């Protein structure tokens, strides 16, 4: 009797064990993100000042109502971008705080990867779909589930 199988894909959850090294690396990565967002905020402020300055130079003095309205529109656009960056910064700060409160040996979600696997008649699909990889400082410590 011939058995046939089918190759399909599944999402494999990756978990990490919190170690001092993991915490330090996570905090450094988040701090780098914070620095990037701060740099973007500073750049946005400088860009706004430059645009407003250019608009004033190009307009008659004192600026007319159309120019003032355009300047307000530009300010609103920049403020919207600034609000989005501030929200992003706030999220990174919250993540940083969460990392700092994690206890050593705690397991945390690290993401997902896609894995191909074969199934055949009689296999338990649910069991084969539930696979998890556990890492300690980037090294696979355990593969959980029906490979």
C-alpha positions in Angstrom: 0.0 0.0 0.0 1.4 3.4 -1.0 1.5 6.2 1.4 1.6 9.7 0.2 2.5 12.8 2.1 2.0 16.5 1.6 4.5 19.3 2.4 2.9 22.3 4.2 4.1 25.2 6.2 3.6 26.1 9.8 4.4 29.0 12.1 6.9 28.0 14.7 6.9 30.1 17.9 10.3 31.1 19.3 10.7 31.7 23.0 13.8 32.9 24.8 14.9 32.3 28.3 15.8 35.5 30.0 19.4 35.6 31.0 21.6 38.5 32.1 23.1 38.5 28.6 19.6 38.5 26.9 18.5 41.4 29.1 21.5 43.4 28.3 21.2 42.9 24.6 17.5 43.6 24.6 18.1 46.8 26.6 20.9 47.9 24.2 18.7 47.3 21.2 15.8 49.3 22.7 18.2 52.1 23.7 19.4 52.2 20.1 15.8 52.6 18.9 15.3 55.4 21.4 18.3 57.2 20.2 17.1 56.8 16.6 13.7 58.2 17.4 15.3 61.1 19.3 17.4 61.9 16.3 14.4 61.8 14.0 12.6 64.2 16.3 15.5 66.6 16.3 15.7 66.3 12.5 12.0 67.0 12.2 12.3 70.2 14.3 15.2 71.4 12.3 13.4 70.6 9.0 10.3 72.5 10.2 12.3 75.6 11.1 14.1 75.5 7.7 10.8 75.1 5.8 9.1 78.0 7.7 12.2 80.2 7.3 12.2 79.5 3.5 8.5 80.3 3.3 9.0 83.6 5.1 11.9 84.6 2.8 9.8 83.8 -0.3 6.7 85.8 0.8 6.1 89.5 0.9 6.7 91.2 4.3 4.7 91.0 6.4 3.4 87.6 5.2 -0.1 87.6 3.8 -3.0 85.5 5.0 -2.3 82.8 2.3 1.3 82.5 3.4 0.3 82.3 7.1 -2.3 79.7 6.3 0.3 77.6 4.3 2.7 77.9 7.2 0.0 76.7 9.7 -0.7 73.7 7.4 3.0 72.9 7.3 3.2 73.1 11.1 0.2 70.8 11.4 1.9 68.2 9.1 5.1 68.3 11.1 3.2 68.1 14.4 1.4 65.0 13.1 4.8 63.4 12.3 6.2 64.5 15.6 3.2 63.0 17.4 3.7 59.6 15.6 7.4 59.7 16.6 6.5 60.5 20.2 4.1 57.6 20.3 6.8 55.3 18.9 9.2 56.6 21.6 6.6 56.0 24.3 6.1 52.4 23.1 9.9 51.8 23.1 10.1 53.2 26.6 7.4 50.9 27.8 9.2 47.9 26.2 12.4 48.9 27.9 10.6 49.1 31.3 9.1 45.6 30.6 12.5 44.1 29.8 13.9 45.6 33.1 11.1 43.9 35.1 11.6 40.4 33.6 13.1 37.9 35.9 16.0 35.6 35.1 15.0 32.2 33.7 11.6 33.5 32.6 10.5 32.6 29.1 9.4 35.3 26.7 8.1 35.3 23.2 10.8 36.2 20.7 8.9 35.9 17.4 8.0 33.3 14.8 9.6 31.5 11.9 8.1 29.5 9.1 8.8 25.8 8.9 8.0 23.2 6.2 6.9 19.7 7.3 5.3 16.6 5.8 2.0 15.2 6.8 0.4 12.0 5.7 -2.9 10.2 6.3 -3.2 9.3 10.0 -1.0 12.2 11.3 -2.4 14.5 14.0 -2.3 17.9 12.2 -3.0 19.9 15.4 -0.1 18.3 17.1 2.2 18.9 14.1 1.2 22.5 13.9 2.1 23.2 17.6 5.9 23.4 17.5 8.0 25.8 19.6 11.7 26.5 19.8 13.3 27.5 23.1 16.5 29.6 23.0 19.1 30.4 25.7 21.3 33.3 24.5 20.6 32.4 20.9 21.3 28.7 21.2 18.5 26.1 20.8 17.9 24.6 24.1 14.7 22.6 23.3 12.3 21.9 20.5 8.9 21.3 21.8 6.2 19.6 19.9 5.8 17.0 17.1 8.5 17.7 14.6 
